[in-house]
Amino acid sequence: MNKPSELTFFHAPHSRSGAVRVLLEELGVPYRMHVLNLKAGTEYDPAYLAVNPLGKVPALKDGDAVITERVAIHIYLPDRFPQAGLAPALDDPSRGPYLRWLAYYGACFEPAVMDRYLKHEPAAYASSPYGDFDTMFKILTDHLEQEGPWMLGERFSSADVLWGAALNWTGKFGLIPEHPAIRAYVERYLARPAVQRAYAADAELAAAQEADVAV
């Protein structure tokens, strides 16, 4: 396997890559960070498009391997560094539910949230990947109420880094309904030292980028 020092993380503050920065903090592994400035459009530089042709963050390079897509990175990194205990092993009974909730975020939650935000006419239930927003959302909140405090019960995992970040920003901007189970879950997430370190560092990075653009 490649050495941990060969990790390169492509990141922009105040973007979807923020959760991966938290994940790297939780893992406690060394990495190089390649910072992109979305307001300056550097994600469309040819050098970065060679990494991710979509021009999106996050992206990760581990030696010669390139990993894009948030869910893929949240699966890859904890398996790459199992000593941190952020993913159930392949033979652990909770591995299936863990993968389920990671996939549910990308396949159901985010598409449903964006359709609702953009006021897209919903597809027929049978044709929609998430059914309908209310059903999708109730499945999530029922799970948090019945199985919490984390997505795997008492065990904190990479799935919680992904969901904690997502529920924090979608709730902050009013993209999802208020719900006590989500509010409590986000509060637990924001109290974690790794989250606080990553968010503070990102706030400094964003401020520096704002100053650069203003010049």
QUIZI-V751234 format. One record per pair of residues at least 12 apart in sequence whose C-alpha atoms are under 10 Angstrom apart, sorted by the first residue. I is the first residue (numbers start at 0). J is the second residue. If there is no record, write none. Layout:
BEGIN
{{I | J} {I | J}}
END
This chain:
BEGIN
{{0 | 61} {0 | 62} {0 | 79} {1 | 61} {1 | 62} {1 | 63} {1 | 64} {1 | 79} {2 | 29} {2 | 61} {2 | 62} {3 | 28} {3 | 29} {3 | 30} {3 | 31} {3 | 61} {3 | 62} {3 | 79} {3 | 80} {4 | 28} {4 | 29} {4 | 30} {4 | 31} {4 | 61} {4 | 62} {5 | 29} {5 | 30} {5 | 31} {5 | 60} {5 | 61} {5 | 62} {5 | 63} {6 | 28} {6 | 29} {6 | 30} {6 | 31} {6 | 32} {6 | 59} {6 | 60} {6 | 61} {6 | 62} {6 | 63} {6 | 64} {6 | 65} {7 | 29} {7 | 30} {7 | 31} {7 | 32} {7 | 33} {7 | 58} {7 | 59} {7 | 60} {7 | 61} {7 | 62} {7 | 65} {8 | 20} {8 | 23} {8 | 30} {8 | 31} {8 | 32} {8 | 33} {8 | 34} {8 | 56} {8 | 57} {8 | 58} {8 | 59} {8 | 60} {8 | 61} {8 | 66} {9 | 31} {9 | 32} {9 | 33} {9 | 34} {9 | 35} {9 | 42} {9 | 47} {9 | 50} {9 | 51} {9 | 55} {9 | 56} {9 | 57} {9 | 58} {9 | 59} {9 | 60} {9 | 67} {10 | 32} {10 | 33} {10 | 34} {10 | 35} {10 | 36} {10 | 37} {10 | 42} {10 | 55} {10 | 56} {10 | 57} {10 | 58} {10 | 59} {10 | 201} {11 | 32} {11 | 33} {11 | 34} {11 | 35} {11 | 36} {11 | 37} {11 | 38} {11 | 41} {11 | 42} {11 | 55} {11 | 56} {11 | 57} {11 | 201} {11 | 204} {11 | 205} {11 | 208} {12 | 34} {12 | 35} {12 | 36} {12 | 37} {12 | 56} {12 | 198} {12 | 200} {12 | 201} {12 | 202} {12 | 203} {12 | 204} {12 | 205} {12 | 206} {12 | 208} {13 | 37} {13 | 168} {13 | 198} {13 | 201} {13 | 202} {13 | 204} {13 | 205} {14 | 37} {14 | 55} {14 | 56} {14 | 57} {14 | 168} {14 | 201} {15 | 55} {15 | 56} {15 | 57} {15 | 68} {15 | 69} {15 | 161} {15 | 164} {15 | 165} {15 | 168} {16 | 55} {16 | 56} {16 | 57} {16 | 58} {16 | 68} {16 | 69} {16 | 161} {16 | 164} {17 | 56} {17 | 57} {17 | 160} {17 | 161} {17 | 164} {17 | 165} {17 | 194} {17 | 197} {17 | 198} {17 | 201} {18 | 57} {18 | 69} {18 | 73} {18 | 157} {18 | 159} {18 | 160} {18 | 161} {18 | 162} {18 | 163} {18 | 164} {18 | 165} {18 | 194} {18 | 197} {18 | 198} {19 | 56} {19 | 57} {19 | 58} {19 | 59} {19 | 69} {19 | 70} {19 | 72} {19 | 73} {19 | 76} {19 | 157} {19 | 160} {19 | 161} {19 | 164} {19 | 197} {20 | 32} {20 | 57} {20 | 160} {20 | 193} {20 | 194} {20 | 196} {20 | 197} {20 | 198} {20 | 200} {20 | 201} {21 | 157} {21 | 160} {21 | 161} {21 | 164} {21 | 191} {21 | 192} {21 | 193} {21 | 194} {21 | 195} {21 | 196} {21 | 197} {21 | 198} {22 | 72} {22 | 73} {22 | 76} {22 | 77} {22 | 85} {22 | 156} {22 | 157} {22 | 158} {22 | 159} {22 | 160} {22 | 161} {22 | 193} {22 | 194} {22 | 197} {23 | 73} {23 | 76} {23 | 77} {23 | 193} {23 | 197} {24 | 192} {24 | 193} {24 | 194} {24 | 195} {24 | 196} {24 | 197} {25 | 77} {25 | 83} {25 | 84} {25 | 85} {25 | 156} {25 | 157} {25 | 160} {25 | 191} {25 | 192} {25 | 193} {25 | 194} {25 | 196} {25 | 197} {26 | 76} {26 | 77} {26 | 80} {26 | 81} {26 | 82} {26 | 83} {26 | 84} {26 | 85} {26 | 157} {26 | 193} {27 | 80} {27 | 83} {27 | 193} {28 | 76} {28 | 80} {28 | 83} {30 | 59} {30 | 60} {30 | 61} {31 | 59} {31 | 60} {32 | 59} {33 | 47} {33 | 58} {33 | 59} {34 | 56} {34 | 204} {34 | 208} {35 | 47} {35 | 55} {35 | 56} {35 | 57} {35 | 208} {36 | 204} {36 | 205} {36 | 208} {36 | 209} {36 | 211} {36 | 212} {37 | 54} {37 | 55} {37 | 56} {37 | 208} {38 | 208} {38 | 209} {38 | 212} {39 | 208} {39 | 209} {39 | 211} {39 | 212} {40 | 54} {41 | 54} {42 | 54} {42 | 55} {42 | 56} {43 | 55} {50 | 65} {50 | 66} {50 | 67} {51 | 65} {51 | 66} {51 | 67} {51 | 68} {52 | 67} {53 | 67} {55 | 67} {55 | 68} {56 | 68} {56 | 69} {57 | 69} {57 | 72} {58 | 71} {58 | 72} {59 | 72} {59 | 75} {59 | 76} {61 | 76} {61 | 79} {68 | 105} {69 | 101} {69 | 104} {69 | 105} {69 | 161} {70 | 98} {70 | 100} {70 | 101} {70 | 102} {70 | 103} {70 | 104} {70 | 105} {70 | 106} {70 | 157} {70 | 158} {70 | 161} {71 | 101} {71 | 102} {71 | 105} {72 | 157} {73 | 85} {73 | 86} {73 | 101} {73 | 156} {73 | 157} {73 | 158} {73 | 159} {73 | 160} {73 | 161} {74 | 86} {74 | 97} {74 | 98} {74 | 101} {74 | 102} {74 | 157} {74 | 158} {75 | 157} {76 | 157} {77 | 156} {77 | 157} {78 | 157} {83 | 156} {84 | 154} {84 | 155} {84 | 156} {84 | 157} {85 | 154} {85 | 155} {85 | 156} {85 | 157} {85 | 158} {85 | 159} {85 | 160} {86 | 98} {86 | 154} {86 | 155} {86 | 156} {86 | 157} {86 | 158} {87 | 151} {87 | 154} {87 | 156} {87 | 157} {93 | 151} {93 | 152} {93 | 154} {94 | 151} {96 | 150} {96 | 151} {97 | 150} {97 | 151} {97 | 156} {97 | 157} {97 | 158} {97 | 159} {98 | 158} {99 | 158} {100 | 139} {100 | 150} {100 | 151} {100 | 158} {100 | 159} {100 | 161} {100 | 162} {101 | 150} {101 | 157} {101 | 158} {101 | 159} {101 | 161} {101 | 162} {102 | 158} {103 | 128} {103 | 129} {103 | 135} {103 | 139} {104 | 139} {104 | 158} {104 | 161} {104 | 162} {104 | 165} {105 | 161} {106 | 128} {106 | 129} {107 | 127} {107 | 128} {107 | 129} {107 | 130} {107 | 131} {107 | 132} {107 | 135} {107 | 136} {108 | 128} {108 | 129} {108 | 132} {108 | 135} {108 | 136} {108 | 139} {108 | 162} {108 | 165} {108 | 166} {109 | 129} {109 | 165} {109 | 169} {110 | 127} {110 | 128} {110 | 129} {110 | 132} {111 | 127} {111 | 128} {111 | 129} {111 | 130} {111 | 131} {111 | 132} {111 | 133} {111 | 135} {111 | 136} {111 | 175} {112 | 132} {112 | 135} {112 | 136} {112 | 169} {112 | 174} {112 | 175} {113 | 174} {114 | 132} {115 | 131} {115 | 132} {115 | 174} {115 | 175} {116 | 173} {116 | 174} {116 | 175} {132 | 175} {133 | 176} {136 | 175} {136 | 176} {139 | 180} {139 | 181} {140 | 178} {140 | 179} {140 | 180} {140 | 181} {141 | 180} {142 | 180} {143 | 179} {143 | 180} {143 | 181} {143 | 183} {143 | 184} {144 | 179} {144 | 180} {144 | 181} {144 | 183} {144 | 184} {145 | 180} {147 | 180} {147 | 184} {148 | 180} {148 | 183} {148 | 184} {148 | 187} {148 | 188} {149 | 162} {149 | 163} {149 | 184} {149 | 187} {149 | 188} {150 | 162} {150 | 163} {150 | 184} {155 | 188} {159 | 184} {159 | 185} {159 | 188} {160 | 188} {160 | 194} {162 | 181} {162 | 184} {162 | 185} {162 | 188} {163 | 181} {163 | 184} {163 | 185} {163 | 186} {163 | 187} {163 | 188} {163 | 189} {163 | 194} {164 | 185} {164 | 188} {164 | 189} {164 | 194} {165 | 185} {166 | 181} {166 | 182} {166 | 184} {166 | 185} {166 | 188} {167 | 181} {167 | 182} {167 | 184} {167 | 185} {167 | 186} {167 | 188} {167 | 189} {168 | 185} {170 | 182} {170 | 185}}
END
